[in-house]
Structures are given as structure tokens and as C-alpha cells.
Amino acid sequence: MGVRTLRGLLAVATVCFAFGGCSSSSGGVNATEKDFSIHLASSSASSGDVTFHVKNGGPSPHEFVVFKTDLTEANLPTTKKAGAIIVNETGPGLTHIDEISGLNKGDSKDLTVNLMPGKYVVICNLPTHYQLGMHAAFTVK
């Protein structure tokens, strides 16, 4: 490998590390939550262990929940909790995979899950957060 190729690879790695915008070849996906959105650096990954590197950009507390589903991200089954809309995590068409709860402003946590090929949705399921747009589709190949 030539010096120019190594410099190019180093530059790409530096940008990915500094800005959190690249997913790693090992299946890592950077996710940023904030009022009221979830941004995934990549909307897909290969099957197997996938690590979501989740950062709460604030200002509210959030959680990060992973579901396997063929439903679209905006049409998950909902219910009410203390009068507020949340996703019914045991509702039809959803398989709860795993989650991170208790992400306060500025917190970062990793969630590693073993995912088979298919469609997934990640959400924040605190009252009204899903309804306000905290969801993103994710595909595993």
C-alpha cells in the first residue's frame, strides 16, 4: 500500500472519528437523539452483532429502543400511558429486541444487539417522544 493510500485512509478515519458520521466495518452505528429526532449515521448494517453508539444531544432525557418489524416507522401500534401516547412495545407486528433507558442530556451509551436480516425501527418511547418524531427506520442485510 502506497503512502498516498495510507494518507487517504487516515483522513477518512479521522473524519469519521471526529464527526461521528461513519459506521464501522464491525457493524457500529452512531445514533444521536435530541428533542425530537433520532439521527442514524447509517440506515443499514450487515447481520450479526451491531453496536449502536447512542448520544443524547438533549435537552430532555431519552431512551433508545430497537424493534424488529415490517411496519413503517411512523405506524407502530400505540397506547396511552398517563394520558400520553407511547408505542405499545408488545403490540402486533413488533418484536422488542433491546433498549437503553435513562439517557440524560450529554450521556453516551453503547447497545450491542445480534440482528438477523430484516427491517427494524429505533425509537424513544418516553411519553409523546415517538409521536413527536423520535423514530428511525433501520435495515439489516
C-alpha positions in Angstrom: 0.0 0.0 0.0 1.4 3.4 -1.0 1.9 6.4 1.2 -1.0 8.3 -0.7 -3.4 5.4 0.0 -2.4 5.3 3.7 -2.9 9.1 4.0 -6.3 8.8 2.3 -7.4 6.1 4.7 -6.1 8.0 7.7 -8.1 11.1 6.5 -11.3 9.2 6.2 -10.8 7.6 9.6 -10.1 11.0 11.2 -13.3 12.5 9.7 -15.4 9.5 10.8 -14.0 9.7 14.4 -14.2 13.4 14.7 -17.7 13.9 13.4 -19.3 10.5 14.2 -20.7 10.2 10.7 -19.4 6.8 9.6 -20.4 3.3 10.6 -17.6 0.9 11.2 -16.9 -2.2 9.3 -17.6 -4.1 12.5 -21.3 -3.0 12.5 -21.1 0.1 14.7 -23.7 2.7 14.0 -23.6 6.2 15.6 -27.0 7.5 16.7 -27.8 10.9 18.1 -31.1 11.7 19.9 -32.4 15.1 20.6 -35.8 16.8 21.0 -37.4 15.4 18.9 -35.5 13.3 16.4 -33.2 10.3 16.1 -30.4 10.6 13.5 -28.6 7.4 12.5 -25.2 7.8 10.7 -26.2 4.7 8.7 -29.6 3.3 7.9 -28.3 -0.2 7.4 -25.8 -2.8 8.6 -24.8 -6.4 8.0 -26.4 -9.1 10.0 -24.8 -10.2 13.2 -23.7 -8.1 16.2 -24.5 -4.4 15.6 -23.4 -1.8 18.2 -25.4 1.4 18.3 -23.3 4.2 19.8 -26.1 6.4 21.2 -25.6 10.0 22.3 -28.3 12.2 23.9 -27.9 15.6 22.4 -30.6 16.9 24.8 -32.1 18.8 26.2 -34.6 16.1 27.5 -33.9 12.6 28.8 -34.4 9.9 26.2 -34.2 6.2 25.7 -33.3 4.1 22.6 -35.5 1.1 21.8 -34.9 -1.4 19.0 -37.8 -3.3 17.4 -37.9 -5.8 14.5 -40.9 -5.0 12.4 -42.3 -4.9 8.9 -44.4 -1.8 9.9 -43.3 1.6 8.8 -41.5 3.7 11.5 -44.5 6.2 11.8 -47.2 3.5 12.0 -46.2 1.4 15.1 -49.1 0.4 17.4 -49.6 2.9 20.2 -51.3 3.1 23.6 -51.7 5.7 26.3 -49.6 5.9 29.4 -50.8 8.5 32.0 -52.7 10.2 29.1 -49.8 10.4 26.7 -49.2 8.4 23.6 -46.4 5.8 23.6 -45.7 2.7 21.4 -47.2 -0.5 22.6 -44.0 -2.5 22.9 -45.9 -5.8 22.9 -48.3 -4.7 20.2 -49.0 -6.7 17.0 -46.2 -6.6 14.4 -43.4 -5.7 16.8 -40.6 -7.7 18.3 -38.8 -5.9 21.1 -35.0 -6.5 20.7 -33.4 -4.4 23.4 -33.1 -0.9 24.7 -31.1 1.7 26.6 -33.1 3.7 29.2 -32.1 6.6 31.3 -30.1 8.6 28.8 -29.7 12.1 30.3 -28.5 15.1 28.3 -25.0 14.6 27.2 -24.9 10.9 28.0 -23.5 8.3 25.6 -24.0 4.6 25.9 -23.5 1.6 23.6 -26.1 -1.1 22.8 -24.9 -4.2 21.1 -27.6 -6.5 19.6 -27.5 -9.5 17.4 -29.7 -8.7 14.4 -30.9 -11.0 11.7 -31.7 -9.7 8.2 -34.9 -7.7 8.1 -36.5 -4.3 8.9 -36.1 -2.6 12.2 -37.2 0.6 13.9 -35.4 2.5 16.6 -37.5 4.9 18.8 -37.6 6.9 22.0 -40.6 5.6 23.8 -40.9 8.2 26.6 -44.4 9.7 26.7 -45.1 11.7 23.5 -41.5 11.4 22.1 -42.4 8.8 19.5 -45.4 10.9 18.5 -43.2 14.0 18.1 -40.9 12.3 15.7 -38.3 10.3 17.7 -38.1 7.3 15.4 -35.9 6.0 12.5 -36.0 3.0 10.2 -33.1 0.6 10.0 -32.4 -2.3 7.7 -30.2 -5.3 8.3 -28.8 -7.1 5.2 
